[in-house]
Amino acid sequence: MVAELISVGTELLLGNIVNTNAAFLARECAKLGLSLYYQTTVGDNPERLRETVRQALERSDVVILGGGLGPTQDDLTKEITAEVFGQKLKEDAHTRERIQTYFDARGTKNITENNWKQAMVPEEAIVVDNDNGTAPGLILEKDGKIAILLPGPPNELIPMFRKDIYPYLHEKQPETIVSEMVKLCGIGESRAETMISDMIEAQTNPTIATYAKTGEVHLRVTARAESEEAARLLIKPVLKELRVRFGSQIYTTDEHVSLEQAVVDLLKEQELTLTTVESCTGGLLAGRLVNVPGVSEVLKQGFVTYSNKAKRKLVGVKKATLREYGAVSDRTAREMARGAILTTGADAAVAVTGIAGPDGGSVEKPVGLVYIAVAVRGQMYVQECHFTGDRLKIRESSVASALTLLRTGILETAED
């Protein structure tokens, strides 16, 4: 089936709100195996919204609209879509009761009249309860076409889609769609795609799609079959071949595992403790690690040694090293990592020092030059990196590369 997304709201057109809903819904459509060819953002204008909905229904089987279901006069999604489907609005007693219960639970005694507008629904619509707000979701079906109306707030749209809409669309699909994610680190997107270009050119079912992340590449393998078991059998040899080609660059095949979680899991498995020491990343590396539940078992301490004085006093970088080689150098990164281990007694340390910009660069040491050092089990690994982008992009790239180098060091020194 072909799906299309319509995001409704003038605030989206003006850039006042980032459209995270569209990104979420696009990912979910991909999981369902829906073909997504168009995404549209339209303001709170009845004529333009009406034309957008009509055009979408002409070229797509499923149209998913987000936003415009609230109580105010400019919330028109439900009214316009009902008009396009030739349906009148009627009050839904069940929804009215839920709205009353919602406000009662919050101690609201004087409910404004416009809130009851949300209890009006197209006469033939399937009403989807909203467990996190007052505007219900709606599903309209006519002549093989489907319109799905979802509330705009992400904390309402996302749970509703996962709980009710995803299963509904899954049943509508004539085939079972199964996807597996292969996550890579230490390799760029162009290189990864080149390594599997023959597989992509020959693909029919399953298919492989590549996605570039900061410091990572994700490969989604998707198969269609009459059952989940049959789809997984189709995927199995593809995953096996990807493991042969990428080897240890695959850090997980679990879509929900991040690079930092994979590193923390590896530290736990190897019974290693870790210390971080950061200059240009300013704690961003430690912050990503701390996002992982249970990291306290392995993370001993984190240093932010932004100044030369901090590098000397906290982790013992030599004055002579800073004077001769500078704060951004291979030698300084090594001494930062080595000193962090001596100071804390950790089994491993990762150090980052560089020039994040936009100022501070030179011909010899340009903005984006970063040195990463990893000390683990008596071995030292150092990487010189040259990143591009703004200050945040350089810092995020540094963190991703630091996690990758740390993972490499742990794997290469792993005890049998």
GUMI-851495 format. One record per residue (C-alpha): residue in one letter; chain; y, z, x. Coordinates in nm, 3 decimals, padded with zeros to 5 digits. Each point is the difference from the previous one (the first is absolute). Example, Ala and Ser with C-alpha at 12.3 -4.5 7.8 and 13.67 -1.06 7.14 Angstrom:
! residues 2
SITE  res  chain        y        z        x
SITE    A      A  -00.450   00.780   01.230
SITE    S      A   00.344  -00.066   00.137
This chain:
! residues 416
SITE  res  chain        y        z        x
SITE    M      A   00.000   00.000   00.000
SITE    V      A   00.358  -00.066   00.105
SITE    A      A   00.234   00.299  -00.010
SITE    E      A   00.378   00.024   00.023
SITE    L      A   00.233   00.294   00.057
SITE    I      A   00.337   00.054  -00.167
SITE    S      A   00.216   00.289   00.117
SITE    V      A   00.271   00.088  -00.251
SITE    G      A   00.324   00.174   00.090
SITE    T      A   00.352  -00.090   00.113
SITE    E      A  -00.020   00.284   00.253
SITE    L      A  -00.279  -00.191   00.177
SITE    L      A   00.211  -00.316   00.022
SITE    L      A   00.290   00.198   00.145
SITE    G      A  -00.222   00.164   00.262
SITE    N      A   00.071   00.350  -00.130
SITE    I      A  -00.374   00.062  -00.026
SITE    V      A  -00.270  -00.131   00.233
SITE    N      A  -00.266  -00.185  -00.199
SITE    T      A  -00.310   00.190   00.113
SITE    N      A  -00.171  -00.066  -00.334
SITE    A      A  -00.035  -00.373   00.073
SITE    A      A  -00.165   00.069   00.335
SITE    F      A  -00.244   00.243  -00.161
SITE    L      A  -00.087  -00.234  -00.287
SITE    A      A  -00.045  -00.297   00.235
SITE    R      A  -00.252   00.199   00.206
SITE    E      A  -00.187   00.105  -00.314
SITE    C      A  -00.013  -00.359  -00.128
SITE    A      A  -00.151  -00.105   00.333
SITE    K      A  -00.268   00.268  -00.034
SITE    L      A  -00.080  -00.128  -00.348
SITE    G      A  -00.032  -00.355   00.129
SITE    L      A   00.291  -00.122  -00.213
SITE    S      A   00.189  -00.302   00.131
SITE    L      A   00.365   00.101   00.033
SITE    Y      A   00.239  -00.296   00.037
SITE    Y      A   00.334   00.132  -00.126
SITE    Q      A   00.205   00.319   00.007
SITE    T      A   00.332   00.016  -00.185
SITE    T      A   00.277   00.258  -00.021
SITE    V      A   00.227  -00.028  -00.302
SITE    G      A   00.292   00.213  -00.113
SITE    D      A   00.048   00.176  -00.333
SITE    N      A   00.114  -00.315  -00.176
SITE    P      A  -00.181  -00.105  -00.320
SITE    E      A   00.041  -00.377   00.042
SITE    R      A  -00.115  -00.009   00.361
SITE    L      A  -00.283   00.245  -00.063
SITE    R      A  -00.119  -00.203  -00.300
SITE    E      A  -00.006  -00.321   00.205
SITE    T      A  -00.175   00.173   00.290
SITE    V      A  -00.277   00.138  -00.222
SITE    R      A  -00.054  -00.335  -00.174
SITE    Q      A  -00.019  -00.190   00.328
SITE    A      A  -00.243   00.253   00.147
SITE    L      A  -00.232  -00.024  -00.300
SITE    E      A  -00.002  -00.379   00.024
SITE    R      A  -00.134  -00.003   00.356
SITE    S      A  -00.196   00.325   00.029
SITE    D      A  -00.283   00.172  -00.185
SITE    V      A   00.120   00.356   00.058
SITE    V      A   00.365   00.104   00.021
SITE    I      A   00.071   00.353   00.120
SITE    L      A   00.349   00.131  -00.074
SITE    G      A   00.135   00.316   00.160
SITE    G      A   00.308   00.182  -00.128
SITE    G      A   00.225  -00.024  -00.302
SITE    L      A  -00.205   00.224  -00.230
SITE    G      A   00.240   00.297  -00.008
SITE    P      A   00.215   00.138  -00.282
SITE    T      A   00.335  -00.167   00.079
SITE    Q      A   00.149  -00.314  -00.153
SITE    D      A  -00.053  -00.207   00.315
SITE    D      A  -00.376   00.073  -00.001
SITE    L      A  -00.112  -00.324  -00.164
SITE    T      A  -00.339  -00.090   00.147
SITE    K      A  -00.203   00.110  -00.301
SITE    E      A   00.231  -00.161  -00.255
SITE    I      A   00.022  -00.335   00.179
SITE    T      A  -00.373  -00.021   00.077
SITE    A      A  -00.090   00.084  -00.361
SITE    E      A   00.237  -00.275  -00.116
SITE    V      A  -00.163  -00.254   00.233
SITE    F      A  -00.344   00.101  -00.133
SITE    G      A   00.125  -00.024  -00.359
SITE    Q      A  -00.059   00.367  -00.077
SITE    K      A   00.219   00.252  -00.180
SITE    L      A   00.049   00.357   00.119
SITE    K      A  -00.139   00.298  -00.188
SITE    E      A  -00.001   00.371   00.070
SITE    D      A  -00.316   00.130   00.164
SITE    A      A  -00.067   00.350  -00.133
SITE    H      A  -00.219   00.092   00.297
SITE    T      A   00.274  -00.090   00.248
SITE    R      A   00.266   00.184  -00.202
SITE    E      A  -00.218   00.311   00.008
SITE    R      A  -00.044  -00.031   00.377
SITE    I      A   00.376  -00.035   00.049
SITE    Q      A   00.055   00.314  -00.208
SITE    T      A  -00.262   00.189   00.203
SITE    Y      A   00.158  -00.122   00.326
SITE    F      A   00.340   00.143  -00.090
SITE    D      A  -00.144   00.318  -00.153
SITE    A      A  -00.180   00.075   00.325
SITE    R      A   00.335  -00.020   00.181
SITE    G      A   00.183   00.217  -00.249
SITE    T      A   00.218  -00.284  -00.130
SITE    K      A   00.102   00.081  -00.357
SITE    N      A   00.261  -00.266  -00.071
SITE    I      A  -00.175  -00.333   00.060
SITE    T      A   00.252  -00.283  -00.012
SITE    E      A  -00.074  -00.269  -00.257
SITE    N      A  -00.033  -00.280   00.253
SITE    N      A  -00.314   00.163   00.144
SITE    W      A  -00.190  -00.092  -00.317
SITE    K      A   00.062  -00.366   00.087
SITE    Q      A  -00.289   00.039   00.245
SITE    A      A  -00.239   00.067  -00.292
SITE    M      A   00.067  -00.348  -00.139
SITE    V      A  -00.271  -00.242   00.114
SITE    P      A  -00.102  -00.360  -00.078
SITE    E      A  -00.219   00.004  -00.310
SITE    E      A  -00.311  -00.143   00.171
SITE    A      A   00.044   00.159   00.341
SITE    I      A  -00.250   00.221   00.179
SITE    V      A   00.190   00.321   00.076
SITE    V      A  -00.065   00.164   00.338
SITE    D      A   00.087   00.370   00.025
SITE    N      A   00.249   00.105   00.265
SITE    D      A  -00.116   00.329   00.155
SITE    N      A   00.315   00.033   00.211
SITE    G      A   00.282  -00.107  -00.230
SITE    T      A   00.096  -00.100  -00.353
SITE    A      A  -00.016  -00.382  -00.002
SITE    P      A  -00.355  -00.122  -00.071
SITE    G      A  -00.150  -00.305   00.166
SITE    L      A  -00.078  -00.298  -00.224
SITE    I      A  -00.251  -00.286   00.007
SITE    L      A   00.061  -00.310  -00.213
SITE    E      A  -00.259  -00.276  -00.041
SITE    K      A   00.041  -00.339  -00.165
SITE    D      A  -00.165  -00.341   00.042
SITE    G      A  -00.166   00.097   00.326
SITE    K      A   00.323   00.134   00.149
SITE    I      A   00.057   00.365   00.094
SITE    A      A   00.323   00.192   00.055
SITE    I      A  -00.018   00.350   00.149
SITE    L      A   00.311   00.215  -00.026
SITE    L      A   00.032   00.297   00.235
SITE    P      A   00.271   00.267   00.039
SITE    G      A   00.229  -00.044   00.299
SITE    P      A  -00.017   00.336   00.183
SITE    P      A  -00.273  -00.027   00.268
SITE    N      A  -00.133   00.347  -00.079
SITE    E      A  -00.075  -00.133  -00.351
SITE    L      A  -00.094  -00.361   00.076
SITE    I      A  -00.247   00.064   00.282
SITE    P      A  -00.218   00.266  -00.173
SITE    M      A  -00.001  -00.200  -00.323
SITE    F      A  -00.107  -00.317   00.177
SITE    R      A  -00.278   00.172   00.192
SITE    K      A  -00.131   00.197  -00.297
SITE    D      A   00.019  -00.258  -00.280
SITE    I      A   00.127  -00.343   00.102
SITE    Y      A  -00.224  -00.060   00.301
SITE    P      A  -00.322   00.065  -00.202
SITE    Y      A   00.134  -00.218  -00.284
SITE    L      A   00.069  -00.293   00.234
SITE    H      A  -00.328   00.051   00.183
SITE    E      A  -00.189  -00.050  -00.326
SITE    K      A   00.196  -00.318  -00.072
SITE    Q      A  -00.110  -00.157   00.327
SITE    P      A  -00.299  -00.233  -00.043
SITE    E      A  -00.127   00.099   00.345
SITE    T      A  -00.025   00.317   00.205
SITE    I      A   00.246   00.010   00.288
SITE    V      A  -00.076   00.216   00.304
SITE    S      A   00.224   00.040   00.305
SITE    E      A  -00.052   00.168   00.336
SITE    M      A   00.276   00.073   00.249
SITE    V      A  -00.040  -00.032   00.376
SITE    K      A   00.282   00.164   00.195
SITE    L      A   00.077  -00.101   00.358
SITE    C      A   00.223   00.148   00.270
SITE    G      A   00.091  -00.121   00.346
SITE    I      A   00.024  -00.364  -00.107
SITE    G      A   00.272  -00.216  -00.153
SITE    E      A  -00.029  -00.195  -00.324
SITE    S      A   00.014  -00.344   00.162
SITE    R      A  -00.270   00.090   00.251
SITE    A      A  -00.220   00.156  -00.270
SITE    E      A   00.036  -00.304  -00.224
SITE    T      A  -00.081  -00.235   00.289
SITE    M      A  -00.321   00.192   00.068
SITE    I      A  -00.119  -00.058  -00.356
SITE    S      A   00.164  -00.337  -00.071
SITE    D      A  -00.340  -00.167  -00.037
SITE    M      A  -00.107   00.260  -00.256
SITE    I      A   00.323  -00.045  -00.198
SITE    E      A  -00.024  -00.381   00.003
SITE    A      A  -00.361   00.009  -00.122
SITE    Q      A   00.046   00.275  -00.257
SITE    T      A  -00.079  -00.045  -00.366
SITE    N      A  -00.149   00.326  -00.125
SITE    P      A   00.063   00.253   00.151
SITE    T      A   00.358  -00.056   00.114
SITE    I      A   00.189   00.168   00.285
SITE    A      A   00.370   00.083  -00.021
SITE    T      A   00.203   00.137   00.292
SITE    Y      A   00.285   00.250  -00.030
SITE    A      A   00.230   00.102   00.285
SITE    K      A   00.103   00.364   00.027
SITE    T      A   00.205   00.171   00.270
SITE    G      A  -00.241   00.009   00.293
SITE    E      A  -00.295  -00.091  -00.220
SITE    V      A  -00.172  -00.290  -00.173
SITE    H      A  -00.195   00.041  -00.324
SITE    L      A  -00.265  -00.245  -00.118
SITE    R      A  -00.099   00.006  -00.367
SITE    V      A  -00.338  -00.156  -00.075
SITE    T      A  -00.041  -00.082  -00.371
SITE    A      A  -00.305  -00.131  -00.183
SITE    R      A  -00.062  -00.110  -00.359
SITE    A      A  -00.342   00.033  -00.160
SITE    E      A  -00.180   00.084  -00.321
SITE    S      A  -00.040   00.363   00.108
SITE    E      A   00.140   00.245   00.254
SITE    E      A  -00.331   00.005   00.186
SITE    A      A  -00.003  -00.379   00.032
SITE    A      A   00.362  -00.002   00.120
SITE    R      A  -00.072   00.260   00.269
SITE    L      A  -00.297  -00.205   00.121
SITE    L      A   00.238  -00.294   00.048
SITE    I      A   00.245   00.216   00.194
SITE    K      A  -00.258   00.163   00.228
SITE    P      A  -00.054  -00.289   00.248
SITE    V      A   00.376  -00.060   00.022
SITE    L      A   00.062   00.364   00.095
SITE    K      A  -00.280  -00.023   00.256
SITE    E      A   00.160  -00.307   00.161
SITE    L      A   00.343   00.166   00.007
SITE    R      A  -00.151   00.299   00.182
SITE    V      A  -00.151  -00.237   00.257
SITE    R      A   00.334  -00.174   00.060
SITE    F      A   00.234   00.299   00.001
SITE    G      A  -00.226   00.284   00.117
SITE    S      A   00.186   00.324   00.074
SITE    Q      A   00.329  -00.149  -00.120
SITE    I      A  -00.128   00.082  -00.350
SITE    Y      A   00.105   00.357  -00.060
SITE    T      A  -00.123   00.026  -00.359
SITE    T      A  -00.145  -00.192  -00.293
SITE    D      A   00.124   00.261  -00.247
SITE    E      A   00.314  -00.118  -00.177
SITE    H      A   00.125   00.357  -00.040
SITE    V      A  -00.026   00.097   00.369
SITE    S      A   00.320  -00.038   00.205
SITE    L      A   00.016  -00.052   00.376
SITE    E      A   00.117   00.357   00.054
SITE    Q      A  -00.287   00.135  -00.210
SITE    A      A  -00.249  -00.208   00.198
SITE    V      A   00.141   00.146   00.323
SITE    V      A  -00.013   00.357  -00.133
SITE    D      A  -00.359  -00.053  -00.117
SITE    L      A  -00.089  -00.131   00.347
SITE    L      A   00.160   00.304   00.166
SITE    K      A  -00.204   00.229  -00.226
SITE    E      A  -00.319  -00.194   00.065
SITE    Q      A   00.052   00.025   00.378
SITE    E      A   00.115   00.364  -00.028
SITE    L      A   00.329  -00.073   00.176
SITE    T      A   00.338   00.166  -00.040
SITE    L      A   00.324  -00.193   00.029
SITE    T      A   00.362   00.048   00.105
SITE    T      A   00.277  -00.253  -00.062
SITE    V      A   00.313  -00.037   00.213
SITE    E      A   00.266  -00.239  -00.130
SITE    S      A   00.334  -00.132   00.111
SITE    C      A   00.117  -00.310  -00.189
SITE    T      A  -00.227   00.066  -00.299
SITE    G      A   00.151   00.347  -00.046
SITE    G      A  -00.297   00.158  -00.177
SITE    L      A  -00.096  -00.303  -00.209
SITE    L      A  -00.345  -00.011   00.163
SITE    A      A  -00.071   00.367  -00.067
SITE    G      A   00.129  -00.048  -00.353
SITE    R      A  -00.252  -00.275  -00.073
SITE    L      A  -00.282   00.213   00.136
SITE    V      A   00.111   00.299  -00.207
SITE    N      A  -00.028  -00.218  -00.313
SITE    V      A  -00.379   00.022   00.044
SITE    P      A  -00.160   00.300  -00.174
SITE    G      A  -00.192   00.217   00.245
SITE    V      A   00.192  -00.117   00.308
SITE    S      A   00.062   00.365   00.092
SITE    E      A  -00.356   00.007   00.135
SITE    V      A   00.096  -00.237   00.283
SITE    L      A   00.380  -00.011   00.042
SITE    K      A   00.108   00.284   00.230
SITE    Q      A   00.368  -00.070   00.048
SITE    G      A   00.266  -00.269  -00.008
SITE    F      A   00.296  -00.035   00.233
SITE    V      A   00.317  -00.199  -00.056
SITE    T      A   00.141  -00.048   00.351
SITE    Y      A   00.296  -00.221  -00.076
SITE    S      A   00.209   00.097   00.300
SITE    N      A  -00.093  -00.009   00.367
SITE    K      A   00.050   00.376   00.013
SITE    A      A  -00.255   00.047  -00.280
SITE    K      A  -00.247  -00.226   00.180
SITE    R      A   00.032   00.216   00.313
SITE    K      A  -00.002   00.342  -00.165
SITE    L      A  -00.256  -00.051  -00.276
SITE    V      A  -00.261  -00.227   00.161
SITE    G      A   00.084   00.011   00.370
SITE    V      A   00.121  -00.352   00.070
SITE    K      A   00.129   00.001   00.358
SITE    K      A   00.371  -00.033   00.068
SITE    A      A  -00.077  -00.253   00.272
SITE    T      A  -00.199  -00.215  -00.245
SITE    L      A   00.286  -00.014  -00.247
SITE    R      A   00.249  -00.075   00.275
SITE    E      A  -00.206  -00.276   00.164
SITE    Y      A  -00.176  -00.162  -00.297
SITE    G      A   00.204   00.113  -00.300
SITE    A      A  -00.098   00.161  -00.330
SITE    V      A  -00.140  -00.328  -00.129
SITE    S      A  -00.270  -00.081   00.251
SITE    D      A  -00.373  -00.009   00.060
SITE    R      A   00.025   00.297   00.237
SITE    T      A   00.195   00.218  -00.243
SITE    A      A  -00.240  -00.074  -00.286
SITE    R      A  -00.293   00.103   00.221
SITE    E      A   00.166   00.326   00.100
SITE    M      A   00.092   00.077  -00.361
SITE    A      A  -00.365  -00.036  -00.111
SITE    R      A  -00.139   00.188   00.299
SITE    G      A   00.255   00.278  -00.035
SITE    A      A  -00.071   00.040  -00.372
SITE    I      A  -00.367   00.067   00.077
SITE    L      A   00.084   00.248   00.277
SITE    T      A   00.250   00.179  -00.225
SITE    T      A  -00.220   00.032  -00.310
SITE    G      A  -00.357  -00.024   00.129
SITE    A      A  -00.078  -00.279  -00.247
SITE    D      A  -00.282  -00.245   00.068
SITE    A      A   00.221  -00.304  -00.058
SITE    A      A   00.368  -00.089  -00.004
SITE    V      A   00.199  -00.304  -00.108
SITE    A      A   00.353  -00.060   00.130
SITE    V      A   00.264  -00.249  -00.112
SITE    T      A   00.326  -00.088   00.175
SITE    G      A   00.216  -00.304  -00.058
SITE    I      A   00.326  -00.158  -00.114
SITE    A      A   00.020  -00.026  -00.378
SITE    G      A   00.357  -00.138  -00.004
SITE    P      A   00.221  -00.141  -00.117
SITE    D      A   00.178   00.123   00.316
SITE    G      A  -00.130   00.115   00.336
SITE    G      A  -00.174  -00.314   00.117
SITE    S      A   00.057  -00.198   00.317
SITE    V      A  -00.127  -00.319   00.163
SITE    E      A  -00.267   00.197   00.187
SITE    K      A  -00.085   00.225  -00.295
SITE    P      A   00.085  -00.173  -00.331
SITE    V      A   00.003   00.154  -00.345
SITE    G      A  -00.359   00.011  -00.125
SITE    L      A  -00.153   00.091   00.336
SITE    V      A  -00.243   00.288  -00.061
SITE    Y      A  -00.258   00.169   00.224
SITE    I      A  -00.295   00.181  -00.155
SITE    A      A  -00.235   00.222   00.199
SITE    V      A  -00.323   00.161  -00.116
SITE    A      A  -00.182   00.262   00.204
SITE    V      A  -00.351   00.087  -00.115
SITE    R      A  -00.299   00.149   00.179
SITE    G      A   00.161  -00.046   00.340
SITE    Q      A   00.080  -00.368  -00.058
SITE    M      A   00.347  -00.149  -00.037
SITE    Y      A   00.087  -00.308  -00.206
SITE    V      A   00.351  -00.148   00.011
SITE    Q      A   00.139  -00.288  -00.200
SITE    E      A   00.332  -00.181   00.043
SITE    C      A   00.125  -00.137  -00.333
SITE    H      A   00.284  -00.231  -00.097
SITE    F      A   00.089   00.038  -00.367
SITE    T      A   00.259  -00.182  -00.210
SITE    G      A   00.185   00.099  -00.315
SITE    D      A   00.244   00.275  -00.091
SITE    R      A  -00.016   00.360   00.121
SITE    L      A  -00.242   00.116  -00.271
SITE    K      A  -00.228  -00.302   00.047
SITE    I      A  -00.024   00.063   00.374
SITE    R      A  -00.080   00.368  -00.055
SITE    E      A  -00.265  -00.080  -00.263
SITE    S      A  -00.156  -00.265   00.225
SITE    S      A  -00.007   00.254   00.284
SITE    V      A  -00.185   00.250  -00.218
SITE    A      A  -00.259  -00.256  -00.112
SITE    S      A  -00.062  -00.107   00.360
SITE    A      A  -00.024   00.363   00.114
SITE    L      A  -00.265   00.073  -00.262
SITE    T      A  -00.190  -00.315   00.103
SITE    L      A   00.011   00.088   00.371
SITE    L      A  -00.108   00.357  -00.074
SITE    R      A  -00.295  -00.132  -00.201
SITE    T      A  -00.092  -00.237   00.284
SITE    G      A   00.009   00.283   00.254
SITE    I      A  -00.220   00.224  -00.211
SITE    L      A  -00.257  -00.276  -00.058
SITE    E      A  -00.013  -00.107   00.366
SITE    T      A  -00.048   00.354   00.124
SITE    A      A  -00.236   00.108  -00.278
SITE    E      A  -00.284   00.218   00.118
SITE    D      A  -00.350  -00.122  -00.086
